[in-house]
Every structure is written in structure tokens, then in C-alpha cells.
């Protein structure tokens, strides 16, 4: 609608970090998965008796429970339950959320890199003769209009 994203450009590139040469938008589905995993980790490790009741109730539900969804999301992300010595539930949940976020971004990035046309830029920018720090610097501090930035990214992918 606002020509921020070219119609033939790759959608997965929208959700990869700007420091890696992409748009850096948040993917709501990935964010929801990460927060669900973090919530369930918090509920499993808390010592608060009221939250333990909530956790027990959640585990008895058959449909739409945070525990079932968390298990499914962890399986999809191939995220094994992390054994840690951290006793504080909030810190424990944050560690698991960071790991889930990293795995989700890696999955999006690998999906993008497996595409025949759109992956050419990603593969070329990883070669040893390319300076990674300066290659993507224009995205961080150039302050281009969103339309211009989208056009440049589509040209990089050779999808104009």
C-alpha cells in the first residue's frame, strides 16, 4: 500500500535483524510463540501458590492451554527443555524466551537462505571478501525513505 515492500521481494527478509541487512520487523506469530513458551516456563518454576493453581488448571485443559501450546511450539522450534541452576522464575523464563527467539529467527533466516532466487544476496554477503560490519551499515544510519529502502532490497535480491 505504501510501497515499503516490493511485491516480488521476499517476505521472510522482513523479519531478520537490521544489523544482518534486513528490515528487522517483529513477526507477531514468532512473538506469540516466544511469550507462550516464556509464560509456561514461568508457571512451571514459580513458588507462588496461586500461580501453581493456575498452572494446574492450565494443564487440565484439553484445548487452547498454554502448556499444550508451549510444548507444541518448543517441538516446532526443536527447543529442548533447558536444565539450569537459576532458581528465580523470571530469570529462568527470560533465558528460555531468548533461546526461543534465537531459534525462531534462525528458522526464518534458514528458510530465506534456502530459496533459489532470494538467497543469492544472503549467500554473496557471507563470503569472506565481504566486510559484514560496513555492508549493512546503510540500513542502520542512512535514514532513507522506507520506499527507497524497499526498492534497494528488492534490487539486491534481483526480484524487480
Buried (B, 14 or more C-beta within 10 A) or exposed (E): EEEBBBEEBBEBBBBBEEEBBBBBEEBEEBEEBBBBBBBBBBBBBBEEEEBEEBBEEBBEEEEEBBBBBBBEBBEEBEBEEEEEEBEEBEEBBBBBBEBBBEBBBEBBBEEBBEBEEBBBBBEEBEEEEEEEEEBBEEBEEEEEEEEEBBBBBBEBBEBE
